[in-house]
Amino acid sequence: MNDPYKILGVPKTASEAEIKKAFRALAKKHHPDKHAGDASAQKRFQEISGAYDILGDKEKRAQFDAGAIGADGNPRGFDPRQGGFRQGNPFGGGGFDPRQGGGAGGFKFSFDEAPGGAAGFEDIFADLMGGGRKRGAPRAAPGEDFSAAVTVSFAEAASGGTRRIVLQNGEQIDVKIPVGVKDGQVVRVKGRGGAGRGGGPNGDILLQVSVAAHPSMTRDGNDIRTDVPVTLKEAVLGGKVPVPTLTGTVSLSVPPNSNTGTTLRLKGKGIGAHGATPAGDLYVRLVVQLPDKPDDALREFLAGWPGNYDPRAKTR
């Protein structure tokens, strides 16, 4: 077997991350599943896997760099045809004992799993090829949860909607804004986070929602409150006035002798129904408003009107 560093195309000073990256790229390129019937591709893939089996394991890499093991992973002097060491074995006089994991002379060749070793190799391979958990590979683990933030309008929070967000990995996805979401609420989007490991489930997206203020409406639980100006004539005599809601403008009946502060209810025009929670209501508070410019007719009428009531009596 050739030098594993040359097979992976990395220098002897390469970091663990550089070795892992090189292996993934080569394994993906030369995997036999992509080269059906190509014996040379299969051989090349075996060389790549063998090289990473050594360089991807800290202990084996150190032994290889020190000359303790060869490129085939066996101790120097070991002759697989003879089942033991050749003459001149630097590790002692006895033969290789597979039951002890090393030479009888005291050298122990460990096959224990270690981070980045056999288990690490199988984990990468399973990740690369999309396979399930292999013997000796880590147990299933959920993927990473991603965090994201989005600002929605008052109407979207009340009625729900869809927004496109950009994840930490640069991916753009559309997520549903649930009906009735509140300002500062964190919404969990299941299964759209990082990929799971060893057959584990994908992570989630933790979406923090901010709700923009509305120019004339405020939220009170599942109800909405708003002020609607009315003329003096509408307040005294009553009438129909247009009232904007989240689903369009409706006509509201103002009862005669209404005053500033009179509150009327529009049933079901608040926050939309969600789950077991019914739709809220829209509470309209009337505000009597005089003309912006002087009205001579109104002035003359009020000048001759006795106005024999005291609106401040209740405050004394």
C-alpha positions in Angstrom: 0.0 0.0 0.0 1.3 3.5 -0.9 1.9 6.3 1.6 -1.5 7.3 3.0 -0.6 10.9 3.0 0.0 10.7 -0.8 -3.2 8.8 -1.3 -5.3 11.5 0.4 -3.2 14.2 -1.2 -2.3 16.0 2.1 1.0 16.9 3.7 2.3 15.3 6.8 1.5 18.5 8.7 -2.2 18.3 7.8 -4.7 18.9 10.6 -7.4 16.4 11.5 -10.0 18.6 9.8 -7.9 18.8 6.5 -7.5 15.0 6.5 -11.2 14.5 7.1 -12.1 17.0 4.3 -9.8 15.3 1.8 -11.2 11.9 2.6 -14.8 13.0 2.2 -14.1 14.6 -1.2 -12.2 11.5 -2.5 -14.6 9.0 -1.1 -17.5 10.8 -2.7 -15.7 11.0 -6.0 -14.6 7.4 -6.2 -17.3 5.5 -4.5 -18.2 2.3 -6.4 -21.9 3.1 -6.4 -21.0 5.9 -8.8 -18.8 3.7 -10.9 -20.7 0.5 -11.3 -18.5 -2.3 -12.8 -15.3 -0.3 -12.6 -12.7 -2.4 -10.8 -10.2 0.4 -10.8 -12.6 2.7 -9.0 -13.3 0.0 -6.4 -9.5 -0.4 -5.9 -9.0 3.3 -5.6 -11.8 3.6 -3.1 -10.3 0.8 -1.0 -6.9 2.7 -1.0 -8.7 5.9 0.1 -10.5 4.1 2.9 -7.4 2.3 4.1 -5.4 5.6 4.1 -8.1 7.3 6.2 -8.3 4.3 8.6 -4.7 5.2 9.5 -4.6 9.0 9.3 -8.1 9.5 10.7 -7.0 7.7 14.0 -4.7 9.8 16.2 -3.0 6.7 17.7 -2.5 4.9 14.3 -1.3 8.1 12.7 1.3 8.6 15.5 2.4 5.0 15.1 2.7 5.4 11.3 4.7 8.6 11.6 7.0 7.0 14.1 7.5 4.0 11.8 5.8 1.5 14.2 3.3 0.4 11.7 3.3 0.4 7.9 0.9 1.8 5.3 -1.2 -1.3 5.6 -1.8 -0.7 9.3 0.3 -3.7 10.4 3.3 -3.5 12.7 6.6 -3.2 10.9 8.1 -6.7 10.4 4.7 -8.4 10.4 4.3 -10.9 7.5 0.7 -11.7 6.9 1.7 -14.7 4.8 3.5 -16.2 7.7 1.0 -15.2 10.3 3.7 -13.5 12.4 6.8 -11.4 12.4 9.7 -12.0 10.1 13.2 -12.4 11.5 14.6 -9.2 13.0 11.3 -8.2 14.5 12.0 -5.0 16.4 9.3 -5.7 18.9 10.5 -8.9 20.4 11.2 -12.5 19.6 7.7 -14.0 19.7 5.2 -14.2 16.8 2.2 -11.9 16.4 -0.6 -13.1 18.6 -4.0 -11.9 17.4 -5.7 -12.9 20.6 -3.5 -10.5 22.5 -3.6 -7.7 19.9 0.1 -7.6 19.4 3.5 -9.3 19.5 4.5 -11.6 22.2 7.5 -9.5 22.9 5.3 -6.8 24.5 4.2 -4.6 21.7 0.4 -4.1 21.9 -1.5 -3.1 18.8 -4.8 -1.7 19.9 -8.0 -2.0 17.9 -10.1 -0.1 20.5 -12.4 2.5 19.1 -11.3 6.1 19.7 -12.5 9.5 18.6 -11.6 9.9 15.0 -10.6 6.2 14.7 -12.7 3.3 13.5 -15.9 4.7 14.9 -15.1 8.1 13.4 -14.4 6.5 10.0 -17.8 4.7 10.0 -19.6 7.8 11.1 -18.1 9.8 8.2 -18.9 7.0 5.8 -22.5 6.7 6.9 -22.8 10.5 6.7 -21.3 10.6 3.2 -23.4 7.8 1.7 -26.6 8.5 3.7 -26.6 5.0 5.3 -27.8 3.9 8.7 -25.8 3.2 11.8 -23.0 0.7 11.3 -21.6 -1.6 13.8 -19.3 0.3 16.1 -20.6 3.7 14.9 -22.0 6.3 17.3 -25.6 5.9 18.4 -28.3 8.0 16.6 -28.1 11.7 17.6 -30.4 14.5 16.6 -29.1 17.3 14.3 -28.3 20.8 15.4 -31.1 23.3 16.1 -30.9 26.5 14.1 -31.9 29.9 15.3 -33.5 32.5 13.2 -35.5 35.7 13.7 -38.4 37.3 11.7 -40.5 40.4 12.0 -44.2 40.1 10.9 -47.0 42.6 10.6 -49.8 42.9 13.1 -52.2 41.4 10.6 -49.9 38.4 10.0 -49.6 37.7 13.7 -53.4 37.8 14.0 -54.3 35.7 11.0 -51.1 33.7 10.2 -49.0 33.6 7.0 -45.9 32.4 5.4 -42.4 34.0 5.5 -39.1 33.2 3.8 -36.1 33.1 6.2 -32.4 32.5 5.7 -30.8 29.9 7.9 -27.3 29.9 9.5 -26.1 27.6 6.7 -27.3 30.0 4.0 -30.4 27.9 3.0 -33.6 29.8 2.3 -36.9 28.2 3.3 -40.5 29.2 3.7 -42.0 28.8 7.2 -45.5 29.2 8.4 -46.3 31.9 10.8 -49.0 30.4 13.2 -52.2 32.3 13.8 -52.1 34.3 17.0 -48.3 34.4 17.4 -47.2 36.9 20.0 -44.4 39.5 20.0 -41.2 37.8 21.3 -42.6 34.3 21.0 -40.3 31.5 19.9 -41.8 29.2 17.3 -40.3 25.7 16.8 -40.2 24.5 13.2 -39.8 20.7 13.5 -37.2 18.9 11.4 -35.8 21.8 9.4 -32.6 22.2 11.3 -29.3 20.4 10.9 -29.1 16.8 9.6 -29.2 14.1 12.3 -26.3 11.7 12.8 -26.3 8.0 12.7 -29.9 7.9 11.6 -31.1 10.4 14.2 -33.8 13.0 13.5 -33.0 16.4 12.0 -32.8 19.3 14.3 -35.4 22.1 14.5 -35.5 25.8 13.7 -36.1 28.0 16.7 -37.8 31.1 15.2 -38.0 34.2 17.3 -41.0 36.3 16.1 -41.2 40.1 16.5 -44.6 41.7 15.7 -44.6 45.2 14.2 -46.9 47.8 15.8 -50.2 48.7 14.1 -50.9 52.4 13.6 -54.4 52.2 15.1 -54.9 48.8 16.7 -53.6 47.2 19.9 -53.8 43.6 21.1 -55.5 42.6 24.3 -55.1 38.8 24.7 -57.1 37.4 21.7 -59.1 40.7 21.4 -58.1 43.8 19.4 -58.9 47.3 20.5 -59.1 50.4 18.3 -60.4 54.0 18.5 -62.8 55.3 15.8 -63.6 59.1 15.5 -67.2 60.1 15.0 -68.8 63.5 14.4 -70.9 65.3 16.9 -74.0 64.7 14.8 -73.2 60.9 14.6 -72.7 60.8 18.3 -76.0 62.6 19.1 -78.3 61.2 16.4 -76.6 57.9 15.8 -75.7 56.5 12.3 -73.5 54.1 10.4 -69.8 54.6 10.3 -67.0 52.6 8.5 -64.6 50.7 10.7 -61.4 49.1 9.4 -60.8 45.5 10.6 -58.0 43.0 9.7 -60.2 41.4 7.1 -61.7 44.5 5.6 -63.9 47.5 6.3 -67.3 46.9 8.0 -70.2 49.2 8.7 -70.8 49.9 12.4 -74.0 51.2 13.9 -73.5 54.0 16.3 -76.3 54.3 18.8 -77.9 57.7 19.5 -76.5 59.7 22.4 -73.1 58.0 22.2 -70.2 59.7 23.8 -66.4 59.6 23.7 -65.4 56.3 25.4 -68.5 54.4 24.3 -67.2 51.0 23.3 -68.9 48.7 20.8 -68.0 45.1 20.0 -67.5 43.4 16.6 -67.7 39.7 17.4 -65.0 37.4 15.8 -63.1 40.3 14.3 -60.1 40.0 16.7 -57.2 37.4 16.6 -58.1 34.5 14.4 -59.2 31.1 15.9 -56.3 28.8 16.6 -56.3 25.3 18.2 -59.0 25.2 20.8 -59.0 29.0 21.1 -61.9 30.7 19.4 -61.5 33.9 17.4 -61.3 37.1 19.5 -63.4 40.2 19.2 -62.7 43.8 18.0 -63.6 46.5 20.5 -64.3 49.9 19.0 -64.0 52.9 21.2 -65.8 56.0 19.9 -64.1 59.3 20.0 -66.2 62.4 19.4 -64.3 64.8 17.2 -65.1 68.4 16.3 -64.4 69.9 12.8 -60.8 70.9 12.2 -62.0 74.3 10.8 -64.6 76.5 12.4 -68.2 75.7 11.4 -70.4 78.8 11.5 -73.7 76.9 11.6 -72.5 74.8 14.5 -71.3 77.9 16.3 -74.7 79.7 15.9 -76.6 76.6 17.0 -74.5 76.2 20.1 -74.7 79.9 20.9 -78.5 79.6 21.2 -78.4 76.2 22.9 -78.9 76.4 26.7 -76.6 73.5 27.4 -77.9 73.1 30.9 -75.8 70.0 31.9 -72.5 69.8 33.8 -70.1 67.2 32.3 -67.7 67.7 35.2 -70.2 66.9 37.9 -69.1 63.3 38.2 -65.5 64.3 38.8 -66.3 66.5 41.8 
